[in-house]
Amino acid sequence: MSCCYLYILSSRHHRYLSIGVTIDLPSGVSSQRIQINRRLRKKRVLQKLVYVESINSIEEAVEREMHLKRVSRRQIDRLIESVNPGWDSISISELVRAGFSGHA
């Protein structure tokens, strides 16, 4: 069982990506969306969850997050497309049903 999750949020047209780490997937993604909206000074910016990875330790997750933030956009696009070719929005409730827990 994993202890935390690395996730990537994407804007509607995939222009902007946000990479984050959380222990609680639903609340972590929700708070990241709120921060993005505040940063862009908009009430609602569509941010869809396009990638999730479970990781065993918080140290590994933070290291992976820092690595992804340093690699090229093309490499991140390939990573997302390897598991989500259509860049479809991933439902958190479906992830929980598939074995990802809300609280790790």
C-alpha positions as CSV (number, residue, x, y, z in Angstrom):
1,M,0.0,0.0,0.0
2,S,1.3,3.4,-0.9
3,C,1.6,6.3,1.4
4,C,1.3,9.2,-1.0
5,Y,0.4,10.2,-4.5
6,L,2.1,12.3,-7.2
7,Y,-0.5,13.9,-9.6
8,I,-0.6,16.2,-12.6
9,L,-3.4,18.6,-13.3
10,S,-3.9,20.0,-16.8
11,S,-5.8,23.0,-18.1
12,R,-8.5,22.4,-20.6
13,H,-6.3,22.7,-23.7
14,H,-3.2,21.3,-22.0
15,R,-1.3,24.5,-22.0
16,Y,-0.7,24.6,-18.3
17,L,0.3,21.7,-16.1
18,S,0.5,21.6,-12.3
19,I,2.5,18.8,-10.6
20,G,1.9,18.0,-6.9
21,V,2.3,15.5,-4.1
22,T,-0.4,14.6,-1.5
23,I,-1.1,12.0,1.1
24,D,-4.9,12.4,0.7
25,L,-5.7,12.4,-3.0
26,P,-9.2,14.0,-3.0
27,S,-8.3,16.9,-0.7
28,G,-4.9,17.4,-2.1
29,V,-6.2,17.8,-5.7
30,S,-9.0,20.0,-4.5
31,S,-6.7,22.4,-2.6
32,Q,-4.3,22.5,-5.6
33,R,-7.2,23.6,-7.8
34,I,-8.1,26.4,-5.4
35,Q,-4.5,27.6,-5.3
36,I,-4.4,27.6,-9.1
37,N,-7.6,29.7,-9.3
38,R,-6.2,32.2,-6.7
39,R,-2.9,32.4,-8.5
40,L,-4.6,33.1,-11.9
41,R,-7.1,35.4,-10.1
42,K,-10.1,33.6,-11.6
43,K,-13.1,32.1,-9.9
44,R,-12.9,28.8,-11.8
45,V,-10.2,27.5,-14.1
46,L,-10.8,24.0,-15.4
47,Q,-8.1,21.8,-14.1
48,K,-8.5,18.2,-14.8
49,L,-6.6,15.3,-13.2
50,V,-4.7,13.6,-16.0
51,Y,-2.0,11.6,-14.2
52,V,-1.7,9.9,-10.8
53,E,1.2,7.8,-9.5
54,S,1.3,6.0,-6.1
55,I,4.6,6.2,-4.3
56,N,5.8,4.4,-1.1
57,S,7.4,7.2,0.8
58,I,7.0,11.0,1.0
59,E,10.7,11.4,0.4
60,E,10.5,9.4,-2.9
61,A,7.4,11.4,-3.9
62,V,9.0,14.8,-3.3
63,E,12.1,13.6,-5.2
64,R,9.9,12.4,-8.1
65,E,8.0,15.7,-8.1
66,M,11.2,17.7,-8.2
67,H,12.5,15.5,-11.0
68,L,9.3,16.0,-13.1
69,K,9.5,19.8,-12.6
70,R,13.0,19.8,-14.1
71,V,12.4,17.6,-17.1
72,S,11.2,19.0,-20.5
73,R,7.5,19.5,-21.2
74,R,7.8,16.9,-24.0
75,Q,8.9,14.2,-21.5
76,I,6.0,15.0,-19.2
77,D,3.6,14.9,-22.2
78,R,4.9,11.4,-23.1
79,L,4.5,10.2,-19.5
80,I,0.9,11.3,-19.4
81,E,0.2,9.9,-22.8
82,S,1.7,6.5,-21.8
83,V,-1.2,6.0,-19.3
84,N,-3.8,8.5,-20.5
85,P,-3.5,8.9,-24.3
86,G,-6.6,11.1,-24.7
87,W,-5.7,13.3,-21.7
88,D,-9.1,12.5,-20.3
89,S,-10.0,13.7,-16.8
90,I,-9.5,11.0,-14.2
91,S,-12.3,10.7,-11.7
92,I,-11.0,10.5,-8.1
93,S,-14.0,8.4,-7.1
94,E,-13.1,5.9,-9.8
95,L,-9.5,5.8,-8.5
96,V,-10.7,5.1,-5.0
97,R,-12.9,2.2,-6.3
98,A,-9.9,0.9,-8.3
99,G,-7.8,0.6,-5.2
100,F,-6.3,4.1,-4.7
101,S,-7.4,5.0,-1.2
102,G,-8.5,8.5,-0.2
103,H,-6.3,8.3,2.8
104,A,-3.1,6.3,2.2
